[in-house]
């Protein structure tokens, strides 16, 4: 699932980037943030599991998935790509 999200992020970023030089640093920063989050979330999930119970971990996961679905419906899609030279 993470590989699919990374591929989707790269494709979307290439479509909306104003210049090709911005794509690689932006993707690198995204991978860095993903790594930091992937180190923190399991700890937080274990803490919630221990303190509140396993039910709340799954409820939080369902809420996050629902928010992701709602936010992705708000993303703009282009019927045709904008002219990059005109925006620079």
Biopython code that builds the backbone (N, CA, C, O; Angstrom):
import numpy as np
from Bio.PDB.StructureBuilder import StructureBuilder

atoms = [
    (1, "UNK", "N", (0.828, -1.184, 0.000)),
    (1, "UNK", "CA", (0.000, 0.000, 0.000)),
    (1, "UNK", "C", (0.877, 1.255, 0.000)),
    (1, "UNK", "O", (0.568, 2.231, -0.684)),
    (2, "UNK", "N", (1.948, 1.230, 0.752)),
    (2, "UNK", "CA", (2.834, 2.390, 0.810)),
    (2, "UNK", "C", (3.481, 2.659, -0.548)),
    (2, "UNK", "O", (3.664, 3.815, -0.930)),
    (3, "UNK", "N", (3.826, 1.604, -1.275)),
    (3, "UNK", "CA", (4.413, 1.778, -2.608)),
    (3, "UNK", "C", (3.412, 2.415, -3.557)),
    (3, "UNK", "O", (3.789, 3.247, -4.382)),
    (4, "UNK", "N", (2.155, 2.043, -3.455)),
    (4, "UNK", "CA", (1.117, 2.637, -4.303)),
    (4, "UNK", "C", (0.933, 4.116, -3.994)),
    (4, "UNK", "O", (0.777, 4.931, -4.904)),
    (5, "UNK", "N", (0.951, 4.460, -2.720)),
    (5, "UNK", "CA", (0.804, 5.857, -2.327)),
    (5, "UNK", "C", (2.006, 6.667, -2.810)),
    (5, "UNK", "O", (1.844, 7.797, -3.272)),
    (6, "UNK", "N", (3.204, 6.101, -2.707)),
    (6, "UNK", "CA", (4.402, 6.791, -3.167)),
    (6, "UNK", "C", (4.349, 7.021, -4.673)),
    (6, "UNK", "O", (4.710, 8.097, -5.151)),
    (7, "UNK", "N", (3.906, 6.026, -5.416)),
    (7, "UNK", "CA", (3.790, 6.168, -6.863)),
    (7, "UNK", "C", (2.726, 7.210, -7.220)),
    (7, "UNK", "O", (2.931, 8.007, -8.136)),
    (8, "UNK", "N", (1.621, 7.214, -6.527)),
    (8, "UNK", "CA", (0.565, 8.192, -6.785)),
    (8, "UNK", "C", (1.054, 9.597, -6.451)),
    (8, "UNK", "O", (0.762, 10.544, -7.181)),
    (9, "UNK", "N", (1.788, 9.740, -5.365)),
    (9, "UNK", "CA", (2.325, 11.044, -4.979)),
    (9, "UNK", "C", (3.289, 11.561, -6.041)),
    (9, "UNK", "O", (3.236, 12.734, -6.409)),
    (10, "UNK", "N", (4.161, 10.700, -6.528)),
    (10, "UNK", "CA", (5.129, 11.111, -7.547)),
    (10, "UNK", "C", (4.429, 11.521, -8.837)),
    (10, "UNK", "O", (4.805, 12.518, -9.453)),
    (11, "UNK", "N", (3.432, 10.774, -9.246)),
    (11, "UNK", "CA", (2.703, 11.083, -10.471)),
    (11, "UNK", "C", (1.957, 12.406, -10.338)),
    (11, "UNK", "O", (2.002, 13.239, -11.244)),
    (12, "UNK", "N", (1.279, 12.600, -9.229)),
    (12, "UNK", "CA", (0.529, 13.838, -9.015)),
    (12, "UNK", "C", (1.473, 15.028, -8.938)),
    (12, "UNK", "O", (1.185, 16.087, -9.496)),
    (13, "UNK", "N", (2.595, 14.861, -8.251)),
    (13, "UNK", "CA", (3.550, 15.953, -8.116)),
    (13, "UNK", "C", (4.141, 16.342, -9.465)),
    (13, "UNK", "O", (4.334, 17.528, -9.735)),
    (14, "UNK", "N", (4.426, 15.370, -10.304)),
    (14, "UNK", "CA", (4.958, 15.675, -11.632)),
    (14, "UNK", "C", (3.948, 16.444, -12.469)),
    (14, "UNK", "O", (4.331, 17.251, -13.316)),
    (15, "UNK", "N", (2.677, 16.205, -12.243)),
    (15, "UNK", "CA", (1.644, 16.915, -12.999)),
    (15, "UNK", "C", (1.481, 18.354, -12.542)),
    (15, "UNK", "O", (1.192, 19.226, -13.361)),
    (16, "UNK", "N", (1.658, 18.625, -11.250)),
    (16, "UNK", "CA", (1.386, 19.965, -10.743)),
    (16, "UNK", "C", (2.639, 20.805, -10.542)),
    (16, "UNK", "O", (2.528, 22.005, -10.288)),
    (17, "UNK", "N", (3.819, 20.221, -10.646)),
    (17, "UNK", "CA", (5.062, 20.967, -10.404)),
    (17, "UNK", "C", (5.264, 22.038, -11.468)),
    (17, "UNK", "O", (5.017, 21.815, -12.653)),
    (18, "UNK", "N", (5.720, 23.203, -11.018)),
    (18, "UNK", "CA", (5.993, 24.282, -11.953)),
    (18, "UNK", "C", (7.275, 24.043, -12.734)),
    (18, "UNK", "O", (7.376, 24.434, -13.897)),
    (19, "UNK", "N", (8.262, 23.400, -12.097)),
    (19, "UNK", "CA", (9.496, 23.070, -12.811)),
    (19, "UNK", "C", (9.936, 21.658, -12.422)),
    (19, "UNK", "O", (9.657, 21.184, -11.321)),
    (20, "UNK", "N", (10.621, 21.008, -13.339)),
    (20, "UNK", "CA", (11.058, 19.633, -13.094)),
    (20, "UNK", "C", (12.118, 19.553, -11.999)),
    (20, "UNK", "O", (12.281, 18.501, -11.380)),
    (21, "UNK", "N", (12.838, 20.640, -11.749)),
    (21, "UNK", "CA", (13.869, 20.647, -10.706)),
    (21, "UNK", "C", (13.276, 20.553, -9.303)),
    (21, "UNK", "O", (13.974, 20.165, -8.367)),
    (22, "UNK", "N", (12.009, 20.898, -9.144)),
    (22, "UNK", "CA", (11.362, 20.863, -7.837)),
    (22, "UNK", "C", (10.877, 19.474, -7.448)),
    (22, "UNK", "O", (10.616, 19.226, -6.271)),
    (23, "UNK", "N", (10.751, 18.575, -8.398)),
    (23, "UNK", "CA", (10.133, 17.276, -8.137)),
    (23, "UNK", "C", (11.001, 16.414, -7.221)),
    (23, "UNK", "O", (10.508, 15.898, -6.218)),
    (24, "UNK", "N", (12.260, 16.254, -7.541)),
    (24, "UNK", "CA", (13.129, 15.359, -6.770)),
    (24, "UNK", "C", (13.313, 15.793, -5.316)),
    (24, "UNK", "O", (13.178, 14.955, -4.424)),
    (25, "UNK", "N", (13.616, 17.065, -5.034)),
    (25, "UNK", "CA", (13.731, 17.459, -3.624)),
    (25, "UNK", "C", (12.433, 17.311, -2.844)),
    (25, "UNK", "O", (12.443, 16.963, -1.664)),
    (26, "UNK", "N", (11.319, 17.579, -3.513)),
    (26, "UNK", "CA", (10.034, 17.455, -2.841)),
    (26, "UNK", "C", (9.726, 16.000, -2.507)),
    (26, "UNK", "O", (9.244, 15.700, -1.415)),
    (27, "UNK", "N", (10.004, 15.092, -3.449)),
    (27, "UNK", "CA", (9.792, 13.668, -3.177)),
    (27, "UNK", "C", (10.729, 13.170, -2.081)),
    (27, "UNK", "O", (10.335, 12.339, -1.263)),
    (28, "UNK", "N", (11.960, 13.667, -2.056)),
    (28, "UNK", "CA", (12.904, 13.271, -1.004)),
    (28, "UNK", "C", (12.422, 13.725, 0.366)),
    (28, "UNK", "O", (12.502, 12.971, 1.336)),
    (29, "UNK", "N", (11.925, 14.949, 0.449)),
    (29, "UNK", "CA", (11.394, 15.437, 1.724)),
    (29, "UNK", "C", (10.177, 14.627, 2.143)),
    (29, "UNK", "O", (9.993, 14.342, 3.326)),
    (30, "UNK", "N", (9.349, 14.255, 1.178)),
    (30, "UNK", "CA", (8.188, 13.421, 1.497)),
    (30, "UNK", "C", (8.587, 12.070, 2.063)),
    (30, "UNK", "O", (7.958, 11.572, 2.997)),
    (31, "UNK", "N", (9.638, 11.472, 1.494)),
    (31, "UNK", "CA", (10.116, 10.186, 2.005)),
    (31, "UNK", "C", (10.678, 10.338, 3.418)),
    (31, "UNK", "O", (10.496, 9.453, 4.254)),
    (32, "UNK", "N", (11.357, 11.452, 3.690)),
    (32, "UNK", "CA", (11.891, 11.711, 5.026)),
    (32, "UNK", "C", (10.763, 11.842, 6.037)),
    (32, "UNK", "O", (10.830, 11.268, 7.124)),
    (33, "UNK", "N", (9.741, 12.586, 5.689)),
    (33, "UNK", "CA", (8.600, 12.752, 6.598)),
    (33, "UNK", "C", (7.877, 11.425, 6.781)),
    (33, "UNK", "O", (7.466, 11.103, 7.896)),
    (34, "UNK", "N", (7.712, 10.642, 5.707)),
    (34, "UNK", "CA", (7.102, 9.311, 5.820)),
    (34, "UNK", "C", (7.870, 8.437, 6.792)),
    (34, "UNK", "O", (7.271, 7.713, 7.587)),
    (35, "UNK", "N", (9.216, 8.502, 6.732)),
    (35, "UNK", "CA", (10.034, 7.690, 7.623)),
    (35, "UNK", "C", (9.852, 8.117, 9.076)),
    (35, "UNK", "O", (9.740, 7.270, 9.963)),
    (36, "UNK", "N", (9.823, 9.412, 9.322)),
    (36, "UNK", "CA", (9.637, 9.889, 10.701)),
    (36, "UNK", "C", (8.277, 9.460, 11.237)),
    (36, "UNK", "O", (8.168, 9.029, 12.385)),
    (37, "UNK", "N", (7.253, 9.577, 10.419)),
    (37, "UNK", "CA", (5.908, 9.178, 10.839)),
    (37, "UNK", "C", (5.843, 7.670, 11.069)),
    (37, "UNK", "O", (5.208, 7.209, 12.017)),
    (38, "UNK", "N", (6.506, 6.897, 10.191)),
    (38, "UNK", "CA", (6.444, 5.436, 10.328)),
    (38, "UNK", "C", (7.197, 4.946, 11.566)),
    (38, "UNK", "O", (6.986, 3.813, 12.000)),
    (39, "UNK", "N", (8.056, 5.763, 12.133)),
    (39, "UNK", "CA", (8.714, 5.404, 13.385)),
    (39, "UNK", "C", (7.862, 5.788, 14.594)),
    (39, "UNK", "O", (7.950, 5.147, 15.641)),
    (40, "UNK", "N", (7.038, 6.830, 14.457)),
    (40, "UNK", "CA", (6.253, 7.326, 15.576)),
    (40, "UNK", "C", (4.893, 6.634, 15.706)),
    (40, "UNK", "O", (4.443, 6.369, 16.821)),
    (41, "UNK", "N", (4.243, 6.343, 14.593)),
    (41, "UNK", "CA", (2.884, 5.792, 14.621)),
    (41, "UNK", "C", (2.803, 4.440, 15.333)),
    (41, "UNK", "O", (1.872, 4.245, 16.115)),
    (42, "UNK", "N", (3.730, 3.488, 15.109)),
    (42, "UNK", "CA", (3.632, 2.226, 15.853)),
    (42, "UNK", "C", (3.766, 2.420, 17.367)),
    (42, "UNK", "O", (3.101, 1.740, 18.149)),
    (43, "UNK", "N", (4.623, 3.343, 17.763)),
    (43, "UNK", "CA", (4.758, 3.619, 19.195)),
    (43, "UNK", "C", (3.450, 4.183, 19.742)),
    (43, "UNK", "O", (2.982, 3.766, 20.802)),
    (44, "UNK", "N", (2.866, 5.128, 19.020)),
    (44, "UNK", "CA", (1.604, 5.723, 19.451)),
    (44, "UNK", "C", (0.485, 4.675, 19.479)),
    (44, "UNK", "O", (-0.323, 4.653, 20.408)),
    (45, "UNK", "N", (0.440, 3.811, 18.466)),
    (45, "UNK", "CA", (-0.570, 2.752, 18.444)),
    (45, "UNK", "C", (-0.418, 1.795, 19.613)),
    (45, "UNK", "O", (-1.409, 1.381, 20.216)),
    (46, "UNK", "N", (0.821, 1.441, 19.936)),
    (46, "UNK", "CA", (1.056, 0.575, 21.094)),
    (46, "UNK", "C", (0.658, 1.232, 22.399)),
    (46, "UNK", "O", (0.123, 0.582, 23.296)),
    (47, "UNK", "N", (0.923, 2.525, 22.499)),
    (47, "UNK", "CA", (0.549, 3.267, 23.697)),
    (47, "UNK", "C", (-0.973, 3.303, 23.855)),
    (47, "UNK", "O", (-1.496, 3.054, 24.942)),
    (48, "UNK", "N", (-1.684, 3.616, 22.755)),
    (48, "UNK", "CA", (-3.147, 3.656, 22.794)),
    (48, "UNK", "C", (-3.698, 2.274, 23.105)),
    (48, "UNK", "O", (-4.647, 2.148, 23.879)),
    (49, "UNK", "N", (-3.112, 1.229, 22.508)),
    (49, "UNK", "CA", (-3.552, -0.149, 22.751)),
    (49, "UNK", "C", (-3.412, -0.498, 24.230)),
    (49, "UNK", "O", (-4.308, -1.100, 24.821)),
    (50, "UNK", "N", (-2.285, -0.116, 24.819)),
    (50, "UNK", "CA", (-2.018, -0.454, 26.218)),
    (50, "UNK", "C", (-2.915, 0.323, 27.178)),
    (50, "UNK", "O", (-3.432, -0.240, 28.142)),
    (51, "UNK", "N", (-3.096, 1.607, 26.914)),
    (51, "UNK", "CA", (-3.837, 2.459, 27.843)),
    (51, "UNK", "C", (-5.348, 2.341, 27.657)),
    (51, "UNK", "O", (-6.079, 2.212, 28.639)),
    (52, "UNK", "N", (-5.825, 2.383, 26.413)),
    (52, "UNK", "CA", (-7.265, 2.425, 26.164)),
    (52, "UNK", "C", (-7.860, 1.104, 25.699)),
    (52, "UNK", "O", (-9.034, 0.829, 25.948)),
    (53, "UNK", "N", (-7.063, 0.289, 25.028)),
    (53, "UNK", "CA", (-7.572, -0.978, 24.507)),
    (53, "UNK", "C", (-7.444, -1.030, 22.999)),
    (53, "UNK", "O", (-7.309, -0.005, 22.331)),
    (54, "UNK", "N", (-7.489, -2.244, 22.478)),
    (54, "UNK", "CA", (-7.266, -2.448, 21.049)),
    (54, "UNK", "C", (-8.352, -1.835, 20.184)),
    (54, "UNK", "O", (-8.101, -1.498, 19.027)),
    (55, "UNK", "N", (-9.563, -1.683, 20.727)),
    (55, "UNK", "CA", (-10.664, -1.156, 19.933)),
    (55, "UNK", "C", (-10.354, 0.236, 19.397)),
    (55, "UNK", "O", (-10.672, 0.561, 18.253)),
    (56, "UNK", "N", (-9.724, 1.054, 20.244)),
    (56, "UNK", "CA", (-9.463, 2.434, 19.872)),
    (56, "UNK", "C", (-8.410, 2.556, 18.781)),
    (56, "UNK", "O", (-8.436, 3.515, 18.009)),
    (57, "UNK", "N", (-7.496, 1.619, 18.703)),
    (57, "UNK", "CA", (-6.505, 1.619, 17.624)),
    (57, "UNK", "C", (-7.217, 1.426, 16.285)),
    (57, "UNK", "O", (-6.919, 2.127, 15.318)),
    (58, "UNK", "N", (-8.138, 0.496, 16.227)),
    (58, "UNK", "CA", (-8.865, 0.229, 14.990)),
    (58, "UNK", "C", (-9.847, 1.348, 14.655)),
    (58, "UNK", "O", (-10.063, 1.649, 13.481)),
    (59, "UNK", "N", (-10.437, 1.961, 15.663)),
    (59, "UNK", "CA", (-11.321, 3.108, 15.425)),
    (59, "UNK", "C", (-10.518, 4.270, 14.851)),
    (59, "UNK", "O", (-10.967, 4.930, 13.914)),
    (60, "UNK", "N", (-9.338, 4.523, 15.404)),
    (60, "UNK", "CA", (-8.474, 5.588, 14.872)),
    (60, "UNK", "C", (-8.074, 5.298, 13.429)),
    (60, "UNK", "O", (-8.040, 6.210, 12.603)),
    (61, "UNK", "N", (-7.776, 4.052, 13.121)),
    (61, "UNK", "CA", (-7.438, 3.676, 11.748)),
    (61, "UNK", "C", (-8.593, 3.915, 10.798)),
    (61, "UNK", "O", (-8.390, 4.382, 9.677)),
    (62, "UNK", "N", (-9.801, 3.600, 11.231)),
    (62, "UNK", "CA", (-10.979, 3.821, 10.395)),
    (62, "UNK", "C", (-11.230, 5.311, 10.182)),
    (62, "UNK", "O", (-11.622, 5.725, 9.091)),
    (63, "UNK", "N", (-11.007, 6.110, 11.210)),
    (63, "UNK", "CA", (-11.184, 7.564, 11.082)),
    (63, "UNK", "C", (-10.155, 8.135, 10.111)),
    (63, "UNK", "O", (-10.496, 8.966, 9.269)),
    (64, "UNK", "N", (-8.913, 7.706, 10.216)),
    (64, "UNK", "CA", (-7.860, 8.184, 9.311)),
    (64, "UNK", "C", (-8.177, 7.786, 7.869)),
    (64, "UNK", "O", (-8.008, 8.594, 6.955)),
    (65, "UNK", "N", (-8.628, 6.565, 7.659)),
    (65, "UNK", "CA", (-8.978, 6.120, 6.308)),
    (65, "UNK", "C", (-10.134, 6.943, 5.741)),
    (65, "UNK", "O", (-10.121, 7.292, 4.560)),
    (66, "UNK", "N", (-11.114, 7.250, 6.553)),
    (66, "UNK", "CA", (-12.244, 8.060, 6.106)),
    (66, "UNK", "C", (-11.799, 9.479, 5.763)),
    (66, "UNK", "O", (-12.231, 10.038, 4.755)),
    (67, "UNK", "N", (-10.941, 10.060, 6.591)),
    (67, "UNK", "CA", (-10.415, 11.393, 6.295)),
    (67, "UNK", "C", (-9.615, 11.398, 5.000)),
    (67, "UNK", "O", (-9.734, 12.330, 4.205)),
    (68, "UNK", "N", (-8.796, 10.363, 4.775)),
    (68, "UNK", "CA", (-8.053, 10.264, 3.524)),
    (68, "UNK", "C", (-8.993, 10.225, 2.330)),
    (68, "UNK", "O", (-8.746, 10.891, 1.325)),
    (69, "UNK", "N", (-10.059, 9.457, 2.430)),
    (69, "UNK", "CA", (-11.032, 9.368, 1.344)),
    (69, "UNK", "C", (-11.674, 10.723, 1.080)),
    (69, "UNK", "O", (-11.799, 11.137, -0.073)),
    (70, "UNK", "N", (-12.079, 11.410, 2.129)),
    (70, "UNK", "CA", (-12.717, 12.721, 1.960)),
    (70, "UNK", "C", (-11.750, 13.743, 1.376)),
    (70, "UNK", "O", (-12.133, 14.537, 0.517)),
    (71, "UNK", "N", (-10.511, 13.731, 1.829)),
    (71, "UNK", "CA", (-9.534, 14.692, 1.324)),
    (71, "UNK", "C", (-9.160, 14.424, -0.128)),
    (71, "UNK", "O", (-8.939, 15.368, -0.886)),
    (72, "UNK", "N", (-9.086, 13.164, -0.529)),
    (72, "UNK", "CA", (-8.742, 12.882, -1.916)),
    (72, "UNK", "C", (-9.865, 13.258, -2.874)),
    (72, "UNK", "O", (-9.604, 13.517, -4.049)),
    (73, "UNK", "N", (-11.088, 13.293, -2.409)),
    (73, "UNK", "CA", (-12.169, 13.743, -3.278)),
    (73, "UNK", "C", (-12.086, 15.246, -3.526)),
    (73, "UNK", "O", (-12.693, 15.742, -4.475)),
    (74, "UNK", "N", (-11.355, 15.974, -2.702)),
    (74, "UNK", "CA", (-11.194, 17.423, -2.861)),
    (74, "UNK", "C", (-10.024, 17.784, -3.780)),
    (74, "UNK", "O", (-9.865, 18.952, -4.135)),
    (75, "UNK", "N", (-9.205, 16.804, -4.169)),
    (75, "UNK", "CA", (-8.060, 17.081, -5.037)),
    (75, "UNK", "C", (-8.556, 17.441, -6.429)),
    (75, "UNK", "O", (-9.483, 16.827, -6.957)),
    (76, "UNK", "N", (-7.924, 18.444, -7.007)),
    (76, "UNK", "CA", (-8.294, 18.857, -8.354)),
    (76, "UNK", "C", (-7.618, 17.946, -9.365)),
    (76, "UNK", "O", (-6.459, 17.566, -9.206)),
    (77, "UNK", "N", (-8.350, 17.611, -10.388)),
    (77, "UNK", "CA", (-7.758, 16.852, -11.486)),
    (77, "UNK", "C", (-7.845, 17.714, -12.737)),
    (77, "UNK", "O", (-8.794, 18.476, -12.925)),
    (78, "UNK", "N", (-6.848, 17.577, -13.576)),
    (78, "UNK", "CA", (-6.790, 18.374, -14.786)),
    (78, "UNK", "C", (-7.288, 17.529, -15.954)),
    (78, "UNK", "O", (-6.857, 16.390, -16.132)),
    (79, "UNK", "N", (-8.200, 18.094, -16.748)),
    (79, "UNK", "CA", (-8.615, 17.392, -17.954)),
    (79, "UNK", "C", (-7.494, 17.460, -18.986)),
    (79, "UNK", "O", (-7.340, 16.561, -19.812)),
    (80, "UNK", "N", (-6.724, 18.524, -18.927)),
    (80, "UNK", "CA", (-5.503, 18.619, -19.705)),
    (80, "UNK", "C", (-4.475, 19.327, -18.835)),
    (80, "UNK", "O", (-4.835, 20.148, -17.992)),
    (81, "UNK", "N", (-3.235, 19.025, -19.027)),
    (81, "UNK", "CA", (-2.191, 19.617, -18.213)),
    (81, "UNK", "C", (-2.014, 21.084, -18.566)),
    (81, "UNK", "O", (-2.111, 21.452, -19.737)),
    (82, "UNK", "N", (-1.756, 21.930, -17.570)),
    (82, "UNK", "CA", (-1.529, 23.344, -17.857)),
    (82, "UNK", "C", (-0.193, 23.532, -18.571)),
    (82, "UNK", "O", (0.718, 22.716, -18.429)),
    (83, "UNK", "N", (-0.091, 24.588, -19.321)),
    (83, "UNK", "CA", (1.128, 24.903, -20.040)),
    (83, "UNK", "C", (2.164, 25.407, -19.044)),
    (83, "UNK", "O", (2.007, 26.493, -18.486)),
    (84, "UNK", "N", (3.228, 24.626, -18.812)),
    (84, "UNK", "CA", (4.238, 24.980, -17.804)),
    (84, "UNK", "C", (5.001, 26.243, -18.181)),
    (84, "UNK", "O", (5.392, 27.005, -17.297)),
    (85, "UNK", "N", (5.224, 26.483, -19.468)),
    (85, "UNK", "CA", (5.975, 27.667, -19.879)),
    (85, "UNK", "C", (5.186, 28.939, -19.597)),
    (85, "UNK", "O", (5.778, 29.984, -19.326)),
    (86, "UNK", "N", (3.879, 28.865, -19.656)),
    (86, "UNK", "CA", (3.046, 30.046, -19.420)),
    (86, "UNK", "C", (3.027, 30.436, -17.954)),
    (86, "UNK", "O", (2.781, 31.601, -17.643)),
    (87, "UNK", "N", (3.281, 29.497, -17.031)),
    (87, "UNK", "CA", (3.218, 29.788, -15.611)),
    (87, "UNK", "C", (4.546, 30.228, -15.040)),
    (87, "UNK", "O", (4.594, 30.699, -13.904)),
    (88, "UNK", "N", (5.630, 30.092, -15.793)),
    (88, "UNK", "CA", (6.951, 30.444, -15.254)),
    (88, "UNK", "C", (7.235, 31.904, -15.446)),
    (88, "UNK", "O", (8.300, 32.382, -15.054)),
]
sb = StructureBuilder()
sb.init_structure("model")
sb.init_model(0)
sb.init_chain("A")
sb.init_seg("    ")
for serial, (resi, resn, name, xyz) in enumerate(atoms, 1):
    if name == "N":
        sb.init_residue(resn, " ", resi, " ")
    sb.init_atom(name, np.array(xyz, "f"), 0.0, 1.0, " ", f" {name:<3s}", serial, name[0])
structure = sb.get_structure()
